Amino acid sequence: MLDINRRRILLAVSGGVLLASPSLALAQRLLTPAQTLGPFYPDQLPLDRDNDLLQVEGHAELAEGIRVQLHGKILDGRGAPLEGALVEIWQVDARGIYLHSRGGDRARRDSNFQGYGRFTTGGDGRYRFRTIRPVAYPGRTPHIHFAVTLPGQPRFATQCYIRGEPRNPRDGLLNAIREPALRELLVVPFVPVAGARQPEQVARFDIVLGLTPAS
């Protein structure tokens, strides 16, 4: 048995395809490259840090923007769900401003948007958030930051992008991933919800954690 301290955690977004006992080479092709945590991870976490970013505790109004049901699973390399994974997300509000103190014009920030949320997976490995469709801000295509942490393991950060977004081909960070197949692992559909009273979309972003022995 491999010493867990000598293992290296790698993350992959499966896009619905599980890693079913692949060779190491195949697994490495499917694993997503890391994406930066970025400079705007909240420098002070909000008091309300649940998985509903649309509703801030004590505020009567909901956040501006197109509502999104964001969900997925955290899985291991065999496709088994992982329990106890802390999933964090953070993103700009509908005006392009982060929760971070240097993340934009504070006077313009939507105070009804939580900006950050977290969810700990149960036995089924599932996570779920209510948030808004991400918007662009200067220099970046729309995206949602993700981080996943398993007990005793370092936090791994990545980002989720919108399939069909016209700014994607010009985003330097996304296109730093040179191989198109790997780049596409981070890009998922945001699908309109039929019959919704207000504009609403749903997006699924499954994350697969692969373990490989350290070299």
N, C-alpha and C positions, 0 to 999 in steps of 0.2 A: 504494500500500500504506500502511495506517495505521501510524504510529509506535507500537510496542508500549508506549512510555512514556506515550502519550497515550490509552491504552485503560483502561477501568474494568472490573475483573473482577466479575461477578455470578454467584451460584450459584443453582442450582435443583435441587430434588428432583423427578425426573421421574415417579415412580410408575409407571414402565414406558412412559411416552409420551415419545418423543424429539422434539427440536426439529428438524424436517426443513425447513430453509431457510424459517423463518417470517418474517413481517414484523417490524419492530422492535416494533410495538405488541403483537403476539401474543407475542413473546419476553418482553417485559416482564411480561405477565400470567402467564407460566409460571414466571418466575424467583422463587425464594423470597426473602422479606425476610430480612435478617440477623437472627440471634439473638445475644444477648450472649455473650461469652466467659465471663462470670460471675466471681464472686469466688473460685471454688474450683478454677481451673486449678492443677495442682500447683505449690506454691512450691518444691518440691525433687523433681525427677523420680526415680522409683525406679531402682535399678540394673538391675532386670529390667524392660524396657520393650518387650517383643516383642508379638505380636498375640494371645497367649493369656493373658487376664486371670484365668483360672480357676486357673492353676498358677504359683506364685511359685518361682523357682529356689531350691533348697535346702530347700523345704518338702515334706513327704510328703503332706499333705492338700490337697484341692481346696477352693476357695472355697464358702461357703454360698450357697444361692439356686438358682433355676431356671436351668439352663444354656441359653444361647442361641447359636446359630450366626448371627452377624451378618455380612452380606456385601452387596456391591453393586458398581457400576462408577462410575468417574469419567470423564465424557464431555464433549466440547465441544458447541457449539450445533448441530453437524451430526450429532451422534450418534456421532462417532468417539471411540474410547478414548484417554485421555490417559496417557501413560507418565511416570513420575517424579514423580507427585503424592504428597506426604507426607500421609497420612491419620492423624489423631490422634483418639482417643476417651478420655473420662474420665467417671466416674459414681460415685455412692455405692455402698457395699457393701450386702449384704442387711439390714444394721442401720440403713441410712440415713446412713452416715458417709463423708465424702470422704477421699481421701488427703491433701488439704491440711491443714496444721497447725492451721488454725482451722475445719476442716470438720466438727466434731462431737466427741463424747466420745472422746478417744484411747484411753482404757482399754477401751472397748467395741468398737473397730474390729476387723474380721475381718482378721487379719494374713495370711491365706491368699489374700486377694483383692488382685490387683495394683493395681487402681484406675485405671490409665492404660495405654494401649497405642498402638503406632504401626505403620504398614504403608506401604511405598512401592510404588506400582503398577508393574506391568510393561507390556509392550506391549499387553496386552488390557484395560488400565485397571481391572482387578479389584482389590478389597481384600477381606479376610476377617479376622474376629476371632472368638475364643471368649470369651464374657463371661457375665454373668447378666442375667436380666430385671430392668430397673430398678424400684426401689421408690420410694414417695413419702417425702418428709420434710416437716417443717412448712413450709407455704407453697407447696409445689410438687407438681405431679403427676409421676408417674414419667417420666424422660427420660434420654437419653444425649447428652452433649455431643460435637459433631464439630467438627474444624477441618481444612481442606484448604489445603495450600500448594504452589504450583507454583514451580519455580525462577525467581527474579527477581521474584516477585509477592508481595504481602502476604498474610498468613494471613487466611482468611475463616472465621468461626465460625457454626455453626448448631446446632440441637438436633433430636433424633429422638424422637417420642412414640408411644405405643401406641394403636392404633385400638381403640375400644370402652372405653377406660379411663374409669370414671365421674367421676374427678376433673378430667378435661380441661376441661369447661365452666367450672370455677371457677379455673383457673390463669391468673393475671394476665398472665404473660409470653406464653403461647401465645395468649391472647385479645386481646392488644394488636395482633395481626394482625387487623384488622377484617373483611377480606374473607374469607368462608368458604372460597372456592376456593383462596386462597393458604394459608390456615391448614391446609387438608387436605393440602397438599403435604408437610408435615412429619410427618404421622400415618400410620403403616404397620402392617399386621397382624403380630402375633407368633403364628405358627402352630405348634401342637403337632406334634411329630415322632411319627408313628405307629410303634408297636412299640418305642419307646425304653425301655431298662431303668429309667431314672430320668427324671423330668419334664424334658423338653427342648423347646425351641422354635427356630424359624428365622424370621429377619426379613431382608428385602431393602430397602435404602435406597440407591437410585441417585442420584447427584449430577451435575448437568449444569452446566458452566461456560459462561456466555455472555459474549461480548466485545462491547462497544458503544463507539463513539467518545466521547471525553470532550466535554462541551458547552463 
